[in-house]
């Protein structure tokens, strides 16, 4: 049960690929300001869930309401606009345009949305880059930054249009433990400020930093753990408690 107004509400969400049902009539409510991690074995439907509730993929059956709109009723153009202006996406591997400097990569979604003059967009992008510690890379090429730095650039790009919700698919999966912790610190700060976050991960240490954990098996939510907001303390204990819970779910 969520304690805030629902930002996203899915009912009977079903996705079938080539006769194989990946999501099986799944129901999910995401409250405003929640920080949710989605876990489960490979092939359980974690990424498919993320893509279908965000409108990146088309559901086979069911309904998803986001910000009061039924995604199934929107055209592809309307869905693209909704994603551009109200959702942010962070992936395991950051997909940046190599012909643009890092600042321009951050600005690009806002430029495409046409929400403000370019000067204002540059100022907002630089503010985000300063916050995430990569402002000095603004004029650099994609090849001149480390994996951790590129993930920070990806976060800045995801935030440039001030999204209602961030969808993250294994955002720390390609990083070492130190860089992963830094990325989770940033996401935690954003969530504390009110950004709703839904994150797919295989890493219980990452999930221990979130306030709610969903566990999927064969396209169904078999576990839903509310573990409270992470305040930067008791991480080892939270990790241990979560690991024990995951074992109970069939990890």
C-alpha positions in Angstrom: 0.0 0.0 0.0 1.4 3.4 -1.0 1.2 6.4 1.3 1.2 9.0 -1.5 -1.0 9.9 -4.5 -0.3 7.4 -7.2 1.8 8.7 -10.1 1.4 5.4 -12.0 -1.2 2.7 -11.8 -1.1 -0.5 -13.8 -3.8 -3.1 -13.9 -3.8 -6.5 -15.6 -0.5 -5.6 -17.4 0.3 -8.4 -19.8 3.0 -8.7 -22.4 3.5 -11.6 -24.8 6.4 -12.2 -27.1 6.1 -14.9 -29.8 3.6 -16.8 -27.7 5.5 -16.5 -24.5 3.8 -14.4 -21.8 6.5 -12.3 -20.0 4.2 -10.2 -17.9 1.2 -12.1 -16.5 -1.7 -9.8 -15.6 0.4 -7.7 -13.3 -1.0 -5.0 -11.0 1.2 -2.2 -9.6 0.7 1.2 -8.0 3.6 3.6 -7.7 3.1 6.4 -5.2 4.5 9.9 -5.7 8.0 10.2 -4.1 8.6 6.4 -3.9 12.0 4.9 -4.6 11.3 1.4 -5.9 13.7 -1.3 -6.9 12.6 -4.2 -9.1 14.5 -7.5 -8.6 14.1 -11.1 -9.8 16.0 -13.8 -11.7 17.0 -13.3 -15.3 14.0 -13.6 -17.6 11.5 -12.7 -14.8 10.3 -9.6 -16.7 12.0 -6.8 -14.8 13.1 -4.7 -17.8 9.9 -5.6 -19.7 7.9 -4.2 -16.8 9.9 -1.0 -16.9 9.5 -0.6 -20.7 5.7 -1.3 -20.7 4.8 1.0 -17.8 6.8 3.8 -19.3 5.2 3.4 -22.8 8.5 2.5 -24.4 7.0 -0.8 -25.4 3.3 -1.6 -26.2 1.5 -3.9 -23.7 -0.5 -6.8 -25.0 -3.3 -6.3 -22.5 -4.2 -4.3 -19.4 -4.0 -0.7 -18.6 -1.4 1.8 -17.4 -2.4 5.2 -16.1 0.4 7.8 -15.8 -0.2 11.4 -14.6 -3.9 10.8 -15.2 -3.5 9.6 -18.8 -4.2 6.1 -20.1 -1.1 5.2 -22.1 -3.0 2.8 -24.3 -5.1 5.6 -25.6 -2.2 7.7 -26.7 -0.6 7.7 -30.2 3.1 6.9 -30.6 3.7 10.7 -31.1 1.8 11.5 -27.9 3.7 8.8 -26.0 7.0 10.1 -27.2 6.1 13.6 -26.1 4.9 12.4 -22.7 8.2 10.5 -22.2 10.2 13.4 -23.3 8.6 15.9 -21.0 7.6 14.0 -17.9 9.8 10.9 -17.7 13.6 10.4 -17.3 15.5 7.3 -18.4 18.9 6.0 -17.1 20.3 2.8 -18.6 23.2 0.5 -17.7 25.1 1.7 -20.7 24.8 5.4 -21.5 23.8 6.1 -25.0 25.3 9.5 -26.0 25.8 11.1 -29.4 29.5 11.1 -30.2 29.2 14.1 -32.5 28.1 16.3 -29.6 30.1 17.5 -26.6 28.8 16.3 -23.2 27.0 19.5 -22.4 25.1 19.3 -25.7 24.2 15.7 -25.0 22.6 16.8 -21.7 20.8 19.7 -23.3 19.4 17.7 -26.3 16.2 16.4 -24.7 15.2 19.9 -23.5 16.1 21.4 -26.9 13.9 18.8 -28.6 11.1 19.6 -26.1 11.3 23.3 -26.8 10.4 24.2 -23.3 12.9 27.1 -22.9 15.4 29.2 -24.8 18.8 27.6 -25.4 20.6 30.0 -22.9 18.3 28.9 -20.1 18.8 25.2 -21.1 22.5 25.6 -20.9 22.3 27.2 -17.5 20.1 24.3 -16.2 22.4 21.7 -17.7 25.5 23.3 -16.2 23.7 23.4 -12.8 23.0 19.7 -13.0 26.5 18.9 -14.1 27.9 20.9 -11.2 25.6 19.1 -8.8 26.8 15.7 -10.1 30.5 16.7 -10.2 31.0 16.7 -14.0 30.8 20.4 -14.9 34.5 20.4 -15.9 33.6 17.9 -18.7 31.1 20.2 -20.4 33.1 20.7 -23.5 34.6 17.3 -23.6 33.8 14.5 -26.1 32.1 11.3 -25.1 35.4 9.4 -25.4 37.1 11.7 -22.8 35.1 10.6 -19.8 35.1 7.5 -17.6 32.2 5.1 -17.2 31.2 6.7 -13.9 31.4 10.2 -15.3 29.3 9.2 -18.3 26.6 7.7 -16.0 26.5 11.1 -14.2 26.1 12.8 -17.6 23.2 10.3 -18.2 21.6 11.3 -15.0 21.9 15.0 -15.9 20.3 14.3 -19.3 17.5 12.4 -17.7 16.8 15.3 -15.3 17.0 18.2 -17.8 13.2 18.3 -18.4 12.5 18.0 -14.7 10.6 14.6 -15.0 7.9 13.4 -12.6 9.5 9.9 -12.6 12.9 8.4 -13.3 13.1 4.9 -14.8 16.5 3.3 -14.3 17.5 0.0 -15.9 20.6 -1.4 -14.1 22.1 2.1 -13.8 25.0 0.7 -11.7 25.5 -2.6 -13.5 28.6 -1.5 -15.5 30.3 0.4 -12.6 32.7 -0.6 -9.9 31.4 -0.5 -6.3 32.7 3.0 -5.5 31.1 4.5 -8.6 27.9 2.6 -8.0 27.7 4.0 -4.5 28.2 7.5 -5.8 25.4 7.1 -8.4 23.1 5.8 -5.7 23.9 8.7 -3.5 22.8 11.1 -6.3 19.6 9.1 -6.9 18.9 9.1 -3.2 19.2 12.8 -3.0 16.9 13.3 -5.9 14.3 11.0 -4.3 14.6 12.9 -1.0 13.7 16.1 -3.0 10.6 14.4 -4.3 11.5 12.6 -7.6 9.8 9.3 -7.9 12.3 6.6 -9.0 11.8 3.0 -10.3 15.0 1.0 -10.7 15.8 -2.4 -12.0 18.8 -4.1 -10.4 20.3 -7.5 -9.6 22.4 -6.0 -6.8 20.9 -6.3 -3.2 23.3 -3.6 -2.0 21.7 -1.2 -4.5 18.2 -2.3 -3.6 19.0 -1.9 0.1 19.2 1.9 -0.5 15.6 2.0 -1.9 12.4 2.3 0.2 10.5 -0.5 -1.6 11.5 -3.7 -3.3 9.4 -5.7 -5.8 10.4 -9.2 -6.5 9.3 -10.8 -9.8 9.2 -14.4 -10.9 7.8 -15.4 -14.3 6.2 -12.1 -14.9 4.4 -11.9 -11.5 5.1 -9.8 -8.4 5.6 -12.4 -5.7 7.1 -10.1 -3.1 6.5 -6.4 -2.2 8.8 -5.2 0.6 8.5 -1.7 2.2 11.7 -1.1 4.0 11.6 2.6 4.8 13.6 5.5 3.4 17.4 5.0 3.4 19.1 7.7 5.6 22.7 6.7 4.9 23.0 4.5 8.0 22.6 0.8 8.7 23.4 -0.1 5.1 25.0 -3.5 6.1 22.0 -4.3 8.3 19.5 -3.3 5.6 21.4 -5.4 3.1 21.4 -8.4 5.4 17.7 -8.1 6.1 16.9 -7.7 2.4 19.1 -10.7 1.5 17.2 -12.8 4.0 13.9 -11.6 2.5 15.0 -12.3 -1.0 15.9 -15.9 0.0 12.4 -16.3 1.3 11.1 -15.2 -2.1 13.1 -17.9 -3.9 16.3 -16.1 -4.9 
